[in-house]
Amino acid sequence: MSDSLYENKNSFYTTTLLPLTAEDKQVIKKTINNYYQANNLLIPVLILVFFLGLWYFIISLILVILYNVSVFSTNKKNEQSLNNPKVILTGKITKKEPPGDGTYIYLGQECFEITYANVTFPVEVGDTVSLHYSQFDTKERGVLLDVEKENLPSP
């Protein structure tokens, strides 16, 4: 089920919309929780900075507040993506960087970061992969949910 809103100008991959699975929702919820875990470090540091002086404390407090506002906004978008279908991009890898690790792959000219996707198999240039993303209400790609390597029979 392909959607015309996602018709891309890049002919190197196809776009498909599918419902989120329970595993996909778990990945999104884990991502949401990870953002707030930074406060476990920021709050004690903020308390230590309090003893260095008022100005350091005020500057640090402003930075912690700005971080939490940003996290709140991002998490709201991620929570809303739980109600949207996922976007699956399928195409052949045309380039990967760095060459050994392959944490960035290219489908045509477009770069995709797969560093945090826990890919347990090697991906090489020429492999066909499917990248599963959550979808925000604005039709933008959200959290990378999964990377699948297609096993196509040889001609």
C-alpha positions as CSV (number, residue, x, y, z in Angstrom):
1,M,0.0,0.0,0.0
2,S,1.9,3.0,-1.3
3,D,0.8,6.5,-0.5
4,S,1.2,9.4,-3.0
5,L,2.1,11.8,-0.2
6,Y,5.4,9.8,0.1
7,E,6.1,9.7,-3.6
8,N,9.8,10.5,-3.5
9,K,11.9,12.1,-6.2
10,N,14.5,9.5,-5.4
11,S,14.0,6.5,-7.7
12,F,16.5,4.4,-5.7
13,Y,13.9,3.2,-3.1
14,T,10.2,2.6,-2.8
15,T,7.9,3.7,0.1
16,T,5.2,1.6,1.7
17,L,2.9,2.4,4.7
18,L,2.0,-0.4,7.1
19,P,0.4,-0.5,10.6
20,L,2.8,-0.4,13.6
21,T,3.4,-3.8,15.2
22,A,3.7,-4.3,19.0
23,E,7.5,-4.5,18.7
24,D,7.5,-1.2,16.8
25,K,5.5,0.5,19.6
26,Q,8.0,-0.9,22.1
27,V,10.9,0.7,20.2
28,I,9.1,4.1,20.2
29,K,8.3,3.8,24.0
30,K,11.9,2.9,24.7
31,T,13.1,5.9,22.8
32,I,10.8,8.2,24.7
33,N,12.1,6.8,28.1
34,N,15.8,7.2,27.0
35,Y,15.4,11.0,26.5
36,Y,14.4,11.5,30.1
37,Q,17.2,9.4,31.5
38,A,19.6,12.3,30.9
39,N,18.0,14.0,33.9
40,N,19.5,11.3,36.1
41,L,22.8,13.0,35.4
42,L,21.7,16.6,34.8
43,I,20.0,17.1,38.2
44,P,22.9,16.0,40.3
45,V,25.3,18.1,38.2
46,L,22.9,21.1,38.7
47,I,23.1,20.6,42.5
48,L,26.9,20.5,42.4
49,V,27.0,23.7,40.2
50,F,24.8,25.4,42.8
51,F,27.8,25.4,45.2
52,L,30.1,27.0,42.6
53,G,28.1,30.2,42.4
54,L,24.7,31.7,41.6
55,W,25.6,32.7,38.0
56,Y,26.8,29.2,37.2
57,F,23.7,27.7,38.7
58,I,21.4,30.1,36.8
59,I,23.1,29.3,33.5
60,S,23.0,25.6,34.2
61,L,19.4,25.7,35.3
62,I,18.4,27.5,32.0
63,L,20.2,24.8,30.0
64,V,18.5,22.0,31.9
65,I,15.1,23.7,31.4
66,L,15.8,24.2,27.7
67,Y,16.8,20.5,27.3
68,N,13.7,19.3,29.1
69,V,11.4,21.6,26.9
70,S,13.1,20.1,23.8
71,V,12.7,16.6,25.2
72,F,9.0,17.2,26.0
73,S,8.4,18.4,22.5
74,T,10.2,15.5,20.9
75,N,8.4,13.0,23.1
76,K,5.0,14.4,22.3
77,K,5.7,13.9,18.6
78,N,6.9,10.4,19.3
79,E,3.8,9.6,21.4
80,Q,1.6,10.9,18.5
81,S,3.5,8.6,16.1
82,L,2.1,5.6,18.0
83,N,-1.2,6.3,16.3
84,N,0.3,6.5,12.7
85,P,1.3,3.8,10.3
86,K,5.0,3.1,9.8
87,V,6.9,4.1,6.7
88,I,9.0,1.4,5.0
89,L,11.7,2.4,2.6
90,T,13.0,-0.4,0.4
91,G,16.0,0.0,-1.9
92,K,19.5,-1.0,-2.8
93,I,22.5,0.4,-0.8
94,T,24.6,2.5,-3.2
95,K,27.2,3.6,-0.6
96,K,28.0,3.1,3.1
97,E,30.2,5.1,5.5
98,P,32.4,4.4,7.2
99,P,33.3,1.5,4.9
100,G,34.0,-1.0,7.8
101,D,31.0,-0.3,10.1
102,G,28.3,0.9,7.7
103,T,26.6,3.1,10.2
104,Y,25.5,5.4,7.4
105,I,24.0,3.9,4.3
106,Y,22.9,5.6,1.1
107,L,19.9,4.7,-1.1
108,G,20.8,6.8,-4.1
109,Q,21.9,10.2,-2.9
110,E,19.9,10.1,0.3
111,C,21.8,9.2,3.5
112,F,20.3,7.2,6.4
113,E,21.9,6.7,9.8
114,I,21.5,3.1,11.1
115,T,23.9,3.4,14.0
116,Y,21.3,2.9,16.7
117,A,19.1,0.3,14.9
118,N,21.0,-2.7,16.4
119,V,21.7,-4.2,13.0
120,T,22.9,-7.7,13.6
121,F,23.9,-8.6,10.1
122,P,26.5,-7.1,7.7
123,V,25.2,-4.7,5.1
124,E,27.2,-4.2,1.9
125,V,26.8,-1.9,-1.1
126,G,24.4,-3.6,-3.5
127,D,22.3,-5.2,-0.7
128,T,18.5,-4.6,-0.7
129,V,17.3,-3.4,2.7
130,S,14.1,-2.2,4.2
131,L,14.2,0.7,6.7
132,H,11.2,0.9,9.0
133,Y,10.5,4.3,10.4
134,S,7.7,5.7,12.7
135,Q,5.8,8.6,11.2
136,F,5.0,11.9,12.7
137,D,1.6,13.7,12.1
138,T,3.5,16.0,9.7
139,K,4.3,13.0,7.5
140,E,8.0,13.2,8.4
141,R,10.0,10.1,9.3
142,G,10.4,9.6,13.0
143,V,12.3,6.9,14.9
144,L,14.2,4.2,13.0
145,L,12.3,1.0,14.2
146,D,14.1,-1.7,12.2
147,V,16.4,-2.6,9.4
148,E,15.7,-5.7,7.4
149,K,17.9,-7.2,4.7
150,E,16.0,-8.6,1.8
151,N,17.1,-12.1,0.6
152,L,16.3,-11.9,-3.0
153,P,17.0,-15.0,-5.2
154,S,19.9,-14.6,-7.6
155,P,18.8,-14.4,-11.3
